[in-house]
Amino acid sequence: MKMGNVQVRISNEMLGEIDRLSRMLESSRSEVIRKALDDGISRIKMEATLRDYIDNKITLCKAAVLAGTSVMEFAEYAAEKGIPFMRYGAEEAEEDLLRLRKRHESAD
């Protein structure tokens, strides 16, 4: 994979944390930073996509695609945040209830 180069200023405390993680993981600073960026970008994508999903701007399937996960992974993430992945409104429930009553009546 071709890689670019980015320069960024970070606090001495953050640099110290990166150095500690480098020693713990027996990795270079660059590897630790790449991993942190990758994890952070993934988390940010999930959060941003979840907001659009909550606002009914996108479907569960579209959210999963945009977040770069499977539908099941995104549904589990939403559930962990207290967001139901099944959208079943009161109006739909009433319509289904009416259909069931009609079927039950016609079966009698």
C-alpha positions in Angstrom: 0.0 0.0 0.0 1.3 3.4 -0.9 1.6 5.7 2.0 1.6 9.5 2.4 3.2 11.6 5.0 1.5 13.9 7.5 3.0 16.2 10.1 1.1 17.0 13.2 1.9 18.7 16.5 0.9 16.8 19.6 1.4 17.5 23.3 4.4 16.1 25.2 1.9 14.0 27.3 0.5 12.4 24.2 4.0 11.8 22.8 4.9 10.1 26.2 1.8 7.9 25.9 2.8 6.9 22.3 6.3 6.1 23.6 4.9 4.0 26.5 2.6 2.1 24.1 5.5 1.6 21.7 7.5 -0.1 24.4 4.5 -2.2 25.6 3.6 -3.4 22.2 7.2 -3.6 21.0 6.3 -1.5 18.0 7.6 1.7 16.5 6.0 5.1 17.2 4.8 5.1 13.6 3.0 1.7 14.0 1.4 2.9 17.2 0.2 6.1 15.6 -1.1 4.3 12.5 -3.0 1.9 14.7 -4.4 4.8 16.9 -5.5 6.7 13.7 -7.1 3.6 12.2 -9.0 2.8 15.4 -10.0 6.4 15.8 -11.2 6.8 12.2 -13.2 3.6 12.5 -14.9 4.9 15.7 -15.6 8.3 14.2 -17.1 6.7 11.1 -19.4 4.6 13.3 -20.5 7.6 15.4 -21.1 9.8 12.4 -23.0 7.0 10.5 -25.0 6.2 13.7 -26.2 9.9 13.8 -27.4 9.7 10.3 -29.1 6.4 11.0 -30.8 7.8 14.1 -32.0 10.8 12.1 -33.6 8.4 9.5 -31.3 9.8 6.8 -30.0 6.3 5.9 -31.0 2.7 6.3 -29.3 0.1 8.5 -27.7 -1.5 5.4 -26.5 1.9 4.1 -25.1 2.7 7.5 -23.1 -0.5 7.6 -21.7 0.2 4.2 -20.7 3.7 5.1 -19.2 2.6 8.4 -17.2 -0.2 6.7 -18.8 -2.9 8.8 -21.3 -5.8 8.3 -25.0 -5.1 8.9 -24.8 -7.3 12.0 -21.8 -5.4 13.4 -23.5 -2.1 12.9 -26.8 -3.4 14.4 -24.8 -4.6 17.5 -23.0 -1.2 17.7 -26.4 0.6 17.6 -27.9 -1.7 20.2 -24.9 -1.1 22.5 -25.8 2.6 22.2 -29.4 1.9 23.1 -30.6 2.4 19.5 -32.9 -0.3 18.2 -31.9 -1.6 14.8 -35.4 -2.6 14.0 -37.5 0.4 13.1 -41.1 -0.5 13.7 -43.3 2.5 14.3 -46.7 2.7 16.0 -48.4 3.3 12.7 -46.9 0.2 11.2 -47.8 -1.8 14.3 -51.4 -0.6 14.0 -51.6 -1.6 10.3 -50.2 -5.0 11.1 -52.7 -5.5 13.9 -55.6 -4.6 11.6 -54.4 -7.1 9.0 -54.1 -9.8 11.6 -57.6 -9.1 12.9 -59.0 -9.3 9.4 -57.2 -12.6 8.8 -58.5 -13.9 12.1 -62.0 -12.8 11.4 -62.0 -14.3 7.9 -60.6 -17.6 9.3 -63.6 -17.9 11.6 
